[in-house]
Amino acid sequence: MTGPLVDSRIVVDRGAFRLDIDLRIDPGEVVALLGPNGAGKTTALRALAGLVPLTDGHIRLRDRELDDARARRWVPAEHRPIGVVFQDYLLFPHLTALENVAFGPRSHGTGRKEAHTVAAAWLDRVGLGDHARRKPRQLSGGQAQRVALARALAVEPELLLLDEPLAALDARTRLDTRAELHRHLAAHPGATLLVTHDPLDALVLADRLVILEGGRVVQEGDAAEITAQPRTDYVARLVGLNLYRGRAVGGRVDIAGDLTLMTTDSVDGEAFVAFPPVAVAVHIERPTGSPRNTWPATIAAIQRHGDNLRLQLDGPIAAAADITPAAAAQLDLTLGRHVWAAVKATETRAYPADAAGWPAG
Amino acid sequence: MTTTDAAGARKPRFRRRVGRTPVVLVLPAILALAFLVLPLAGLLIRAPWATLPQRLTDPQVLTALRLSLETSTLATILCLVLGVPLAWLLARVEFPGRRLVRALVTVPLVLPPVVGGLALLLVFGRRGLLGEWLDQAFGLTFAFTTKGVVLAEAFVAMPFLVIAVEGALRGADTRFEEAAATLGAGRWTTFRRVTLPLVAPGIAAGAVLCWARALGEFGATITFAGNFPGRTQTMPLAVYLTLEQDLDGAIVLSLILLVVSVVILAGLRDRWITAP
């Protein structure tokens, strides 16, 4: 087959909030829908699953129209070839792990015995064959997550939806479960949509990231593109970069606060400039010489950041700077202190803001 | 030493807090308890213990007891079959006039049972709105029959079940039903395999309340079904009728009802009634 497995335009109105996104997923592809809380990620997932109706738009899976707001066509959730792993798993508390996994096949008309055979095989695949007779309350968080995954996959869905699949787990379990989830998603022949607010989940598990803010897609691409060229403050923070927008003329970019940043990239017109916090040097006196961008700043916050200290700098532009504890000791850093920030032109990256297809702003 | 001192200093503070419990509240509370318990104690004190074994095996007593247990159980089953779907409708389906329907369901709770019995007579009696048709078409007669007893008890007890089950359904997490739908289960399968098991404790609690109410039903039963030993004379009716000639007999019958109620409540309370 050619073209995407999932082809959708999802528009859902919820009070004053409007979700309006185009979403396409290829067969075998894992797409992460990444965004802050309230961006509409879960609403998009629920619309695909058939749990909330579309206000406008359509959802097409393979050649089947599941939803068409204008034509008033709507396939109910139970008739969609879509599996869902919910955020808190929603394992049926009165059924054993085996019965939970067998629930899907049985609802699709498979006999009890055969459904149990299928379910047992799935539990084996997620490494829980010996937990088949446990009730959900007797399972740990990581085990419950794997049962939920087995339950969703047992109906062999064409589209698998995962809603914050790792959010309910503690850090240690999350690490193991993430690795295992990656293995299962790679083996899943259908398409997968992963909803998350954790950039690490998205970067590790997904082939492509779709970033959602305020109900709209603000950026889309693979991990390398997104981390190299963020287009909103949210994405920049996710990937740990300072990001500014301005007007560029041959590598000089005029940004807010009458500041001009020199870059080594030659760009013209509306452009973004990005640089990592470790590229920012902090000085007591105004540094001279070398092709540096300098500006006066005040220290607004000091936090630990791994082995370094992260300074939040106010001034003509807000920026984050990472400095070593040794450098910090020499600088005598206090909140509100006036300093000079400097970034080498070679450490900045500039790229056009109005790349085709991206909304301005 | 310092730790023991600290602990020792903390103790009297607790005691003082207990000692401060206001008399204004404690006194009426004790009176209320006495008011509830004393009459039951009276039953026990005045019971004719000497002749008890003989009275218990009195065929008339056993007949009334069996009729009571049978009719209240049948009434509970009727309430379950009709009341659970009604509770589901009220809890899960938005329809115009839902608030009105919910209010109507609770009417038998506040209606004097005698009035309920009279109303049943007007509808299901031999000349009643439906009764006449039921009688002619199916040969079904309710008034002054055992079926009538079941009907009267169900009428009075149904609200208890509907309210309990609706509460349980509203409290249940509907996202489990969504999860079932994404696994391919239709509404009926979801109701049967997910919703019902999840609210089972609520249904059990409602059924127990419903059964207890049916067991004690008097006013609607005597009005609608009359007082025929072996057919419509349930225990409460027997107590009332026996009281006119034989106080000891009435006490024995009351004791039986008391024991049955307490045993059922004690047996199920911890497991179900407090569970949801």
Boltz contact constraints between the chains, C-beta under 6 A:
constraints:
  - contact:
      token1: [A, 49]
      token2: [B, 182]
      max_distance: 6.0
  - contact:
      token1: [A, 51]
      token2: [B, 178]
      max_distance: 6.0
  - contact:
      token1: [A, 77]
      token2: [B, 181]
      max_distance: 6.0
  - contact:
      token1: [A, 77]
      token2: [B, 182]
      max_distance: 6.0
  - contact:
      token1: [A, 78]
      token2: [B, 181]
      max_distance: 6.0
  - contact:
      token1: [A, 78]
      token2: [B, 184]
      max_distance: 6.0
  - contact:
      token1: [A, 78]
      token2: [B, 185]
      max_distance: 6.0
  - contact:
      token1: [A, 78]
      token2: [B, 186]
      max_distance: 6.0
  - contact:
      token1: [A, 84]
      token2: [B, 182]
      max_distance: 6.0
  - contact:
      token1: [A, 90]
      token2: [B, 175]
      max_distance: 6.0
  - contact:
      token1: [A, 90]
      token2: [B, 176]
      max_distance: 6.0
  - contact:
      token1: [A, 90]
      token2: [B, 179]
      max_distance: 6.0
  - contact:
      token1: [A, 92]
      token2: [B, 194]
      max_distance: 6.0
  - contact:
      token1: [A, 94]
      token2: [B, 197]
      max_distance: 6.0
  - contact:
      token1: [A, 103]
      token2: [B, 183]
      max_distance: 6.0
  - contact:
      token1: [A, 104]
      token2: [B, 183]
      max_distance: 6.0
  - contact:
      token1: [A, 104]
      token2: [B, 184]
      max_distance: 6.0
  - contact:
      token1: [A, 107]
      token2: [B, 183]
      max_distance: 6.0
  - contact:
      token1: [A, 107]
      token2: [B, 184]
      max_distance: 6.0
  - contact:
      token1: [A, 107]
      token2: [B, 185]
      max_distance: 6.0
  - contact:
      token1: [A, 107]
      token2: [B, 189]
      max_distance: 6.0
  - contact:
      token1: [A, 108]
      token2: [B, 184]
      max_distance: 6.0
  - contact:
      token1: [A, 155]
      token2: [B, 184]
      max_distance: 6.0
